[in-house]
């Protein structure tokens, strides 16, 4: 997973030149993100999202990006991914993938506009998982099946 390298806080001048020679320039102020862990693991298939306490209603709400990679190729393309913008889930849904080992990544993404630029802050957690990791006896219990049944919000993207 080729994650971008964080840029230090400060005032930057961003200048972009097109192939045809047109130039665009803007000042960019990058601040230090909150040193607060918003996203953390609860267990193998579920995570915790801390409540958003100082949310600016003029900005886009934070959303989740979920990605499942082959265990031996975590830098490649995901074999399953979803973005959730509403009712952020806190557990991995049942997926129709072959049994095996995978790398699972959850990212909480916050975006804000600064002039013509969109600034994105990402908190990402990842871990190796075995699928399926559910005990077949547990699957026979109706309350577990009800909880795991796909809902309308489990479609690939909910926007």
C-alpha positions, 0 to 999 in steps of 0.5 A: 500500500503506497501511503503518501508521506506526511508533509510538515506543518507550515506555509507553502506556495504551491505552483502547478504548470500544465504541459501547455505552459499555463501556471497556477499558484496558491498559498497553502497553510498546513496545520498539525493534525489533532494528536488524537487516536480516532480509529482503533481496533476492538478485535479481528473484525471490528474497530472503534471510532471515537465521537467527533467532538469539534465537527465543522458543519460546513466541511464534508463529514468524515468517511471510511475507506475499507480495503481488503488485499491479498495477504502476499500483495498488500501493495497491490490493488484491493480485491474488495473495497468500499467507501462509507459516508453515512452510518459509519460501520464498525465491523467488517461485513461478511465477504464472498471471498475464498478462504485464506489470509488477507490484509484488511485496512480501515481509513477514516478520512477527513477533508476540508477546503482551503481555497481551490485545494482540498486537504485530506487527513487520513487515519489508517489502521490495518491488520492481517486477518483470516477469512472466514474467521467465524466458528461454524457453531456460532453461525447457527445462532439466529441472532448472529445471522441477523447481525451479519445479514447484508443491509442496504448500507453494505453496497459498495459506495453509499453516495 
